[in-house]
Every structure is written in structure tokens, then in C-alpha cells.
Amino acid sequence: MEDEHIPQRLIDIQQDGAEIKQRRLDSEWIPVSDMSYVWWTYFIASNYTCLPFPGGLADQPEWILADFAGFNEIAEHEELAHEVDRLEKRQNQRK
């Protein structure tokens, strides 16, 4: 990314992060099952092949897919925060 695009990217990240925060964090979203997080970590670590229930992705209960989507959004929120840190450090080094 070019240095002159950093301010706009920071604005975009702030907007995306605010949407995720409102949807998942501020709403006090709670996964349906206590095991959802464990299953999600296996799913991610297995390169999206290890599912909690028999069958393919389409055969999984809707609630588990909703829980996975929630964890994905929280992970994205964390990644956005790390990107902001990196971009701000880069921007400050250029000053």
C-alpha cells in the first residue's frame, strides 16, 4: 500500500470495525453451543475440512454455521486492530 493511501485505509478499517463491533460485540452475541469455538478452531486449523457433524458444509446445522460466522467476524475485528497498529506505526515512521 502506498503511503498516501494509509489515511483512507484507516478510515475504512474504522468503519468496518465499527460494523463488526455493533453486530457481534455490542449486541453481546453468544454462540449457541459451548463447543462451537473448539469446533471452529478445528475447522480453521484443518483448512476448512474438519466439520463438527457428519456430512459436508451444507449438512451442518444452521446454528453452527452462524456461530462460525460470528467467530470469523470477531477474528476479522482482531485482524483489523492489528492492521491499524501496523499502519499507524508506518505512518509515524514516515513523519
C-alpha positions as CSV (number, residue, x, y, z in Angstrom):
1,M,0.0,0.0,0.0
2,E,1.3,3.4,-0.9
3,D,1.9,5.8,2.0
4,E,-0.6,8.3,0.7
5,H,-3.4,5.7,0.9
6,I,-2.9,5.0,4.6
7,P,-5.2,7.7,5.9
8,Q,-8.1,6.4,3.8
9,R,-7.4,2.8,4.7
10,L,-7.5,3.8,8.4
11,I,-10.9,5.3,7.8
12,D,-12.1,2.2,6.0
13,I,-10.9,0.0,8.8
14,Q,-12.6,2.1,11.4
15,Q,-15.9,1.8,9.6
16,D,-15.6,-1.9,9.1
17,G,-14.6,-2.4,12.7
18,A,-17.5,-0.4,14.0
19,E,-19.9,-2.5,12.0
20,I,-18.5,-5.7,13.3
21,K,-18.4,-4.3,16.9
22,Q,-22.0,-3.3,16.7
23,R,-23.1,-6.6,15.1
24,R,-21.1,-9.0,17.3
25,L,-19.6,-7.3,20.3
26,D,-22.1,-4.6,21.3
27,S,-25.0,-7.0,20.8
28,E,-23.4,-9.3,23.4
29,W,-23.6,-12.1,20.8
30,I,-23.3,-15.6,22.4
31,P,-22.6,-18.8,20.5
32,V,-25.4,-21.4,20.6
33,S,-23.1,-24.2,21.9
34,D,-20.1,-24.0,24.3
35,M,-18.3,-26.3,21.9
36,S,-18.7,-24.0,18.9
37,Y,-15.4,-22.3,19.5
38,V,-13.5,-25.5,19.7
39,W,-15.2,-26.8,16.6
40,W,-14.4,-23.5,14.8
41,T,-10.7,-23.7,15.7
42,Y,-10.6,-27.3,14.4
43,F,-12.4,-26.1,11.2
44,I,-9.9,-23.3,10.6
45,A,-6.8,-25.4,11.6
46,S,-7.9,-28.2,9.2
47,N,-8.0,-25.7,6.3
48,Y,-11.8,-25.8,6.4
49,T,-12.2,-29.5,6.1
50,C,-12.9,-30.8,9.7
51,L,-16.6,-30.2,10.4
52,P,-18.3,-31.0,13.8
53,F,-21.1,-33.1,12.3
54,P,-21.2,-35.7,9.6
55,G,-21.6,-34.7,6.0
56,G,-20.4,-31.6,4.1
57,L,-20.7,-28.0,4.9
58,A,-24.3,-27.9,3.6
59,D,-25.2,-30.7,6.0
60,Q,-24.2,-28.7,9.1
61,P,-26.9,-27.2,11.3
62,E,-27.6,-23.5,10.6
63,W,-26.7,-22.6,14.2
64,I,-23.2,-24.0,13.9
65,L,-22.7,-22.0,10.7
66,A,-24.0,-18.9,12.4
67,D,-21.6,-19.5,15.3
68,F,-18.7,-20.0,12.9
69,A,-19.7,-16.7,11.1
70,G,-19.6,-15.0,14.5
71,F,-16.2,-16.2,15.3
72,N,-14.9,-15.3,11.9
73,E,-16.2,-11.7,12.4
74,I,-14.5,-11.5,15.8
75,A,-11.3,-12.8,14.3
76,E,-11.6,-10.2,11.5
77,H,-12.1,-7.5,14.1
78,E,-8.9,-8.5,15.8
79,E,-7.0,-8.5,12.4
80,L,-8.3,-5.0,11.7
81,A,-7.0,-3.8,15.0
82,H,-3.5,-5.3,14.2
83,E,-3.6,-3.7,10.8
84,V,-4.4,-0.3,12.4
85,D,-1.4,-0.7,14.7
86,R,0.9,-1.6,11.7
87,L,-0.3,1.3,9.6
88,E,-0.1,3.9,12.4
89,K,3.5,2.8,13.1
90,R,4.4,3.0,9.5
91,Q,2.7,6.4,9.2
92,N,4.6,7.7,12.3
93,Q,7.9,6.4,10.9
94,R,7.4,8.5,7.7
95,K,6.9,11.7,9.6
